[in-house]
Amino acid sequence: DLNPLHDVTSRRDYKEKYYDRLLPLGLKYTELLPWGGKLTSESIKFFSPIVIWTKFSSSNSKHEVLYSAFMEYYKAWLELMEQAVEDTDPSQITCNLEAQHRYLTWRAEKDPGHRVLKRLIGEKLAKDLLRNFLFSGIDELGSKTFLDYFPEYNIEDGTINEKRSIIGKGFENRPWDKNGEF
């Protein structure tokens, strides 16, 4: 995915600016790579309609398709970077920084890879790897905590509910139509 900074469902301007012209690319790989199973409703807001969320049996042909997808998405990202215009509006810059901080905060706390990393390298190193490498920038971009952004995860004792999803709804199938509408 070319991770969206803002929710493409509620921010139509953002979707039109960045994703509408990329939808054919996403649809191409939607047909070639099956949806990878349940995504929680809390995490789906951090994905765009062109996300590749897949699981498949290992084969050379699937690996080639996935590599082709990676290369096409990478080229699309490079084109976006070439066409990017620096934001100079201070309120928009602040809004963008907070959106990025919110995303990093979510991922550092709720990334599904945390369990695997914890088994491999232990809890302390897994949290450090998530926070300071994979999703680095949390401390530099803002001071809000996970519970500031996601108070619904607060347990009475002030700790964070460890469940990946508290809403309980998951998306077994791709939730966007061919127009990228949710």
Beta strands, then each sheet from edge to edge (+ up, - down):
strand 1: 39-40
strand 2: 170-171
sheet 1: 1+ 2-
end
